[in-house]
Amino acid sequence: MSFRQSSNNTRTDVSAGRKVIAMGAIALVTSLGVAIPAGAVASNTPNPVGHVSLASHATKKVIKTTHVTFKGTYTGTIALLWSSTGVSATSVAGHGTGTDGTNTLKGSGGGSAANTCNPFDGSGTLIGVSGLKLSVATSTKSQACAVNASAPTPVTVNGVAKILSGTGKFKGATGNLSFKGSFSIQSSTAGSSENDSFNATLTGVVTIKTVTIVAVKK
């Protein structure tokens, strides 16, 4: 009888222990805010976790190239500052008519004055509905030539401007614009400055590349 009584007590203790463990697990899960189905705690088989697969969509890059014929004609004022070694165009500002509303020209530059014809460099912007930023590198392709050996004298300019960038319709623009123009200087004495009228024409082809990302149909 004492053996059976001990066995019953053992089963009672094990059952009570299981209840304590189950209640503790339920309390823990409840505190974490996770709902579990009835009987899941007592089960030895873990509850399977669902996996959500995200469908991937393939894409490709489409590049479109457009060529725009450009022409702009401008008149305005050029400010010159002379030194013992050359001349600086501290400001170039003009207005006129350009392709796609680029009706304003602004820039600056400079070069030597050692000879009648001298190379020069500079930078500029064609401003309007669509803007173009330009750069003129020093080279024999870009020159300013005085008609006479001494001032006062007319000066002609011609060369090639590299397109650095653009906005609006000209976003991503590249290419080159040829330019020619003229103005007259009154003095070439070092330290003197003057404002002179100028005219200029720029022509060329603007290359525009647009990139679009599109989905690939399977």
Phi, psi and omega in degrees: 000319179296328179293315179295319180299321179295321179296319179295320179296322179296315179296323179295319180294319180296317180298317179296321179297319179297320180296320180297315179297316181297316180296322179293321179294319179297318179297319180296313181295321180296321179295332179274356177076028181249127179271136177232150180289153180299138178088353183291327182292322183283344183281143177275347181268122182295147179287125181296142179263130181284143178244134179254121180266133179263122180288128179266143181247123180285141178230163176218157181263125179248122181253124179247129180251128180236140177247125182243124176285125185247141171210131177219137179236128188224150171227151181177214185233137175244129179260126184245142175230119185266146174230184181285344183245348182179200183221143177245133171268092186290337179204133173232119183223122181216163177227155180177219182229124179227160180304136178055039171079013177279075191262003180233134180243128175225146179184185177200166181180195180176168180190180179277171177227037184284331184229178178295321175246130182221141175289157178213165176229173180171184177213158182197174180220136171258114190254141177170210177303319176233122184261148176235131174261131187239154176222133177247115180270148178296121179194169178290347179281342179239111185223151170244125184237124176279138180290319179249163183286341180219158179280155359285146181198150172288151178230133176251146178233146174204154181169198183230130177251130179274134178277121181268321182191177179202172177231171179059229178299332183266018178297130182079019184287146173221173178126193180224146175239128174278142179225155173210151181188186181200155172203173180236137177258149181258334182207155175231023181286133180302132180095347180273156177223157181200159175243124183234154176282147178219162170224149183207148176230134178238133179221154177160191180240127178263127178259126183239127177245124177247138181247128179233136176262121182236154178280143180265123179284134179267000000 
